[in-house]
Amino acid sequence: MILKYVLLAFLLTSCASYKGKNSFKKQENLSYGAHSRQVGDLYLTDAKEAPLILTIHGGSWSNRSHHDMTNIAESLATNGYNVFNISYRFAPQFKHPSPIEDLSLAIAFIKKSQGEKLKNKKIGLWGYSSGAHTALMYGLKEENSVVAIVAGGGPYDFTWWPNSPIVTPYMGYARDENIEGWLEASPVSLLTKNSPSLFLYHGKEDELVEHSQMTALDARAKLMGIDSETHTVSFWGHATTFVFSNEAIQKAILFLNKRFKEQKEMSR
């Protein structure tokens, strides 16, 4: 049992990264709301006119914290992005759409409190697992400033799992009690021709959230003409993809670099 927890601690402190050359300043545990879990760490890069990225951790909407995303947040900051790495309220006490509402609140807070430092008003989102779901559910809504979304290992169509012990407490009811509600809470139902650019990555051997969740969402996005790219992490499963996916992190950051550069050129 002790070995199990030592291994888990090692995995979470050796998560994948892709560090750049920029330096940053970090402000820890900023409260963006009244609840104790509505906190985040802010990374302000020394790069000029840096976009803002919100990072959202996984944990089945019911556990873990923003500290899991520290390596990704630092990778983004050293590659020229401001980052707000957030925690959020947990299910089953706080059900859908509470994490999405928390993300919205965090974005509003950071834009208001750091407005003078955030010269670039466009934002990006990056989430893993349940955090990927939350990022997409917010970012795929109409009328927001999201340019691009990076989503790893996420559940994109809830209706695939009628008896899920994870989705059911998050939703607060079983799938067959309200199939339409489960579909409306799925990112696949929010795709439109105006959706932001997507970078999706997933472990080929993921047994918690099937790899086909990514390929199905990507296919539907491409049919709508949405800019969507995917990266399959060979060999690894759900948690190990998060820990060992250095190549995915690198590809995702390069994807963001290109999309924000394009957005900047379009706005001139």
C-alpha positions in Angstrom: 0.0 0.0 0.0 2.8 2.4 0.9 4.5 1.6 -2.4 1.3 2.4 -4.2 1.1 5.9 -2.8 4.8 6.5 -3.4 4.3 5.6 -7.0 1.3 7.9 -7.3 3.2 10.8 -5.8 6.1 10.2 -8.2 3.8 10.1 -11.2 2.0 13.3 -10.3 5.3 15.2 -9.7 6.8 14.0 -13.0 4.0 14.9 -15.3 4.8 15.8 -18.9 6.1 19.2 -19.8 7.6 21.3 -22.7 9.5 24.2 -21.2 10.4 27.3 -23.2 12.7 30.2 -22.5 10.4 32.8 -21.0 10.4 33.6 -17.3 7.2 34.2 -15.3 5.9 35.4 -11.9 3.5 33.2 -10.0 0.7 34.2 -7.6 -0.7 31.2 -5.7 -4.2 30.5 -4.5 -6.0 33.5 -5.8 -9.7 33.3 -4.9 -12.0 33.9 -7.9 -15.2 33.1 -6.0 -16.6 32.6 -2.5 -16.2 28.8 -2.2 -12.9 27.4 -0.8 -12.3 25.4 -4.1 -12.7 28.5 -6.3 -9.0 29.2 -6.3 -6.2 29.2 -8.8 -2.6 30.0 -9.5 -1.8 32.8 -11.8 1.3 32.7 -14.0 2.3 36.0 -15.7 4.9 35.5 -18.4 7.5 38.2 -19.4 6.4 37.8 -23.0 4.7 40.9 -24.5 1.0 40.8 -25.5 0.8 37.3 -24.2 -2.6 35.5 -24.5 -4.3 34.0 -21.5 -4.8 30.2 -21.1 -7.1 28.7 -18.4 -6.0 25.2 -17.3 -8.6 22.8 -15.8 -7.6 19.6 -14.0 -9.2 16.2 -14.2 -10.5 13.9 -11.4 -14.0 12.8 -12.5 -15.4 16.2 -11.4 -15.1 15.0 -7.8 -11.4 15.0 -6.7 -7.8 16.2 -7.4 -6.8 19.9 -7.6 -5.2 22.4 -9.9 -1.7 21.4 -8.7 -2.0 18.4 -11.1 -1.8 20.9 -14.0 1.3 22.7 -12.7 3.7 21.3 -15.2 1.5 22.2 -18.1 0.9 25.7 -16.7 4.6 26.2 -16.3 5.2 24.9 -19.8 2.7 27.4 -21.2 4.1 30.3 -19.2 7.7 29.6 -20.3 6.4 29.5 -23.9 4.9 33.0 -23.7 1.4 32.6 -22.2 -0.3 34.0 -19.1 -2.0 31.1 -17.3 -4.7 30.9 -14.7 -4.6 27.3 -13.4 -7.9 26.6 -11.5 -9.6 24.3 -9.1 -13.4 24.1 -9.0 -16.3 22.8 -6.9 -16.9 19.1 -6.8 -19.7 16.7 -7.6 -21.9 15.2 -6.3 -22.6 18.2 -4.0 -22.1 20.5 -7.0 -23.5 18.9 -10.1 -23.4 19.9 -13.7 -22.9 22.6 -14.8 -21.0 23.8 -11.7 -17.5 23.3 -13.0 -18.4 25.1 -16.2 -19.9 28.0 -14.2 -16.7 28.1 -12.2 -14.6 28.3 -15.3 -16.7 31.2 -16.5 -16.4 32.9 -13.1 -12.6 32.4 -13.2 -12.3 34.0 -16.6 -14.4 37.0 -15.6 -12.3 37.4 -12.4 -8.9 37.3 -14.1 -9.9 39.6 -16.9 -11.2 42.1 -14.4 -8.4 41.9 -11.8 -5.5 41.6 -14.3 -7.0 43.7 -17.2 -4.1 46.1 -17.4 -1.6 43.2 -17.7 -3.6 41.2 -20.2 -3.1 43.1 -23.4 -4.4 40.3 -25.6 -8.1 39.8 -24.9 -8.4 36.4 -26.6 -8.0 33.3 -24.5 -7.3 29.6 -24.8 -8.4 26.6 -22.7 -6.6 23.4 -21.7 -8.1 20.6 -19.8 -7.5 16.9 -19.1 -10.1 14.2 -18.6 -13.1 15.8 -16.8 -11.2 19.1 -17.2 -11.2 18.6 -21.0 -15.0 18.2 -20.8 -15.3 21.4 -18.8 -13.1 23.3 -21.2 -15.0 22.2 -24.3 -18.4 22.8 -22.7 -17.4 26.4 -22.0 -15.3 27.0 -25.1 -17.9 25.7 -27.6 -20.5 28.1 -26.5 -21.3 30.9 -28.8 -20.3 34.5 -28.0 -17.0 34.1 -26.1 -13.4 35.0 -26.7 -11.9 31.5 -26.9 -9.5 31.1 -29.9 -8.4 27.5 -29.3 -9.0 24.5 -26.9 -6.6 21.8 -26.0 -8.5 18.7 -24.6 -6.8 15.5 -23.5 -8.4 12.2 -22.5 -11.9 13.7 -22.3 -15.4 12.3 -22.3 -17.2 14.0 -25.2 -20.4 12.0 -25.5 -22.0 10.9 -22.2 -24.6 8.8 -23.8 -22.0 6.1 -24.5 -22.0 5.1 -20.8 -25.6 4.4 -19.6 -24.5 3.1 -16.2 -21.4 5.2 -15.6 -20.5 5.5 -11.9 -18.7 8.7 -12.7 -21.0 10.6 -15.0 -24.2 9.7 -13.1 -23.2 11.5 -9.8 -22.0 14.5 -11.8 -25.3 14.8 -13.7 -27.4 13.9 -10.7 -29.5 11.3 -12.5 -29.2 8.2 -14.7 -28.9 8.4 -18.4 -32.2 6.7 -19.2 -34.0 9.1 -16.9 -33.2 11.9 -19.3 -31.1 11.0 -22.3 -31.5 14.4 -23.8 -30.0 16.0 -20.7 -27.0 13.8 -20.9 -26.5 14.6 -24.6 -26.9 18.4 -23.9 -24.2 18.0 -21.3 -21.8 16.5 -23.9 -19.4 18.6 -26.0 -20.3 16.7 -29.1 -23.7 18.4 -29.0 -22.2 21.9 -29.0 -20.1 21.8 -32.1 -20.9 24.4 -34.7 -19.2 25.7 -37.8 -18.1 28.7 -35.7 -16.4 26.6 -33.0 -12.8 27.5 -32.0 -9.8 25.5 -33.1 -9.4 22.1 -31.4 -6.3 20.1 -30.4 -7.3 16.7 -29.0 -5.0 14.1 -27.6 -5.8 10.7 -26.1 -4.1 7.5 -24.9 -4.5 4.6 -27.3 -4.9 2.1 -24.5 -7.2 4.3 -22.4 -9.7 2.0 -20.7 -11.5 4.7 -18.6 -12.4 7.0 -21.5 -12.2 5.2 -24.9 -9.8 6.5 -27.5 -12.8 6.4 -29.9 -14.3 9.3 -27.9 -11.6 11.5 -29.4 -11.8 10.2 -33.0 -15.6 10.5 -33.0 -15.5 14.1 -31.8 -12.8 14.9 -34.3 -14.7 13.4 -37.2 -17.8 15.3 -36.4 -15.8 18.5 -36.0 -14.2 18.0 -39.4 -17.6 17.4 -41.1 -18.6 20.8 -39.8 -15.5 22.5 -41.2 -14.0 23.1 -37.7 -10.2 23.3 -37.4 -9.4 20.2 -35.5 -6.1 18.2 -34.9 -5.5 15.0 -33.0 -2.6 13.2 -31.4 -2.7 9.6 -30.3 -0.4 8.7 -27.4 0.7 5.1 -28.2 0.9 2.4 -25.5 -0.3 4.5 -22.5 -3.7 4.5 -20.7 -5.7 7.3 -19.1 -3.5 8.4 -16.2 -0.2 7.5 -17.8 -1.0 9.5 -20.9 -1.3 12.6 -18.6 2.0 11.8 -17.0 4.1 10.7 -19.9 2.7 12.6 -22.9 5.6 15.1 -23.5 5.1 14.9 -27.3 1.4 15.7 -26.9 2.3 18.7 -24.7 4.8 20.0 -27.3 2.4 19.5 -30.2 -0.4 21.2 -28.3 1.7 24.3 -27.5 3.0 24.6 -31.1 -0.7 24.3 -32.1 -1.6 27.2 -29.8 1.3 29.2 -31.0 0.2 28.9 -34.6 -3.5 29.7 -33.9 -2.8 32.7 -31.7 -0.3 34.0 -34.3 -3.0 33.7 -37.0 -5.6 35.4 -34.7 -3.2 38.3 -34.1 -2.5 38.7 -37.8 -6.3 38.7 -38.6 -6.9 41.4 -36.0 -4.4 43.9 -37.6 
